[in-house]
Amino acid sequence: MSKFTIPDQTLYICTGSKCSKRGGKDTYKAAKSFLKHQPPGKQIELIRTECTDRCDYAPVCAFQPGNTWLKEYKEKDVLKILSTLMIND
């Protein structure tokens, strides 16, 4: 049986149809690759969601805990936040 760990942060990225068209799917792939290549340390879990029902603001993502939402973001914005979170261990 594997050991269950609770992540320090969770990033939810919407990859529903409108968010995907506006960069959500590409951001999910970039964030997944970024986190895969980080040294051990802070645990950040990445979760892909289908729809957050905030299509007018697509693409959207949320960081938990803290309930921080990004709307109409660019991929570089998410990667910058992730790198900041990794540094602030």
C-alpha positions as CSV (number, residue, x, y, z in Angstrom):
1,M,0.0,0.0,0.0
2,S,1.4,3.4,-1.0
3,K,1.7,6.3,1.5
4,F,-1.0,9.0,1.0
5,T,0.4,12.5,1.1
6,I,-1.5,15.8,1.3
7,P,-0.1,18.4,-1.1
8,D,1.0,21.8,0.1
9,Q,-0.8,23.5,-2.8
10,T,-3.3,22.4,-5.5
11,L,-3.6,24.0,-8.9
12,Y,-6.9,23.4,-10.7
13,I,-6.8,24.2,-14.4
14,C,-10.0,24.3,-16.4
15,T,-9.7,22.5,-19.7
16,G,-13.3,22.8,-20.8
17,S,-14.0,23.7,-24.4
18,K,-13.7,27.5,-24.1
19,C,-10.8,27.4,-21.7
20,S,-8.9,24.9,-23.9
21,K,-9.4,27.1,-27.0
22,R,-8.0,30.0,-25.0
23,G,-4.9,28.3,-23.7
24,G,-6.1,26.1,-20.8
25,K,-5.0,22.8,-22.3
26,D,-1.6,24.1,-23.3
27,T,-1.1,25.6,-19.8
28,Y,-2.0,22.3,-18.2
29,K,0.6,20.5,-20.3
30,A,3.2,23.2,-19.5
31,A,2.5,23.1,-15.8
32,K,2.6,19.3,-15.7
33,S,6.0,19.3,-17.4
34,F,7.2,22.1,-15.1
35,L,6.2,20.3,-11.9
36,K,7.6,17.0,-13.2
37,H,11.1,18.5,-13.5
38,Q,11.2,20.2,-10.1
39,P,13.5,18.8,-7.4
40,P,11.8,17.2,-4.3
41,G,10.4,19.8,-1.9
42,K,7.1,21.5,-1.8
43,Q,4.3,19.2,-3.0
44,I,2.1,20.9,-5.6
45,E,-0.7,18.8,-7.1
46,L,-2.1,19.6,-10.6
47,I,-5.7,18.8,-11.3
48,R,-7.4,19.2,-14.7
49,T,-11.0,20.2,-14.5
50,E,-13.6,20.0,-17.2
51,C,-15.6,23.2,-16.6
52,T,-15.8,25.7,-13.8
53,D,-18.8,27.5,-15.3
54,R,-16.8,30.8,-15.7
55,C,-16.5,30.7,-19.5
56,D,-16.8,34.5,-19.8
57,Y,-13.4,34.7,-18.1
58,A,-11.7,31.8,-19.9
59,P,-9.2,30.5,-19.4
60,V,-9.5,30.2,-15.6
61,C,-7.5,28.3,-12.9
62,A,-7.5,28.3,-9.1
63,F,-4.8,27.8,-6.5
64,Q,-5.7,26.2,-3.2
65,P,-5.5,26.8,-0.3
66,G,-6.1,30.5,-0.4
67,N,-8.8,30.4,-3.1
68,T,-6.7,32.4,-5.6
69,W,-8.3,32.5,-9.0
70,L,-6.7,33.6,-12.3
71,K,-8.8,34.6,-15.2
72,E,-7.8,35.4,-18.8
73,Y,-4.3,34.4,-17.9
74,K,-1.3,33.6,-20.1
75,E,0.7,30.4,-19.7
76,K,3.7,32.4,-18.5
77,D,1.6,33.8,-15.6
78,V,0.8,30.4,-14.2
79,L,4.4,29.2,-14.6
80,K,5.7,32.3,-12.8
81,I,3.4,31.6,-9.9
82,L,4.4,28.0,-9.8
83,S,8.1,28.9,-9.7
84,T,7.5,31.4,-6.9
85,L,5.6,28.7,-4.9
86,M,8.5,26.3,-5.4
87,I,11.0,28.9,-4.1
88,N,8.9,29.9,-1.1
89,D,9.1,26.5,0.5
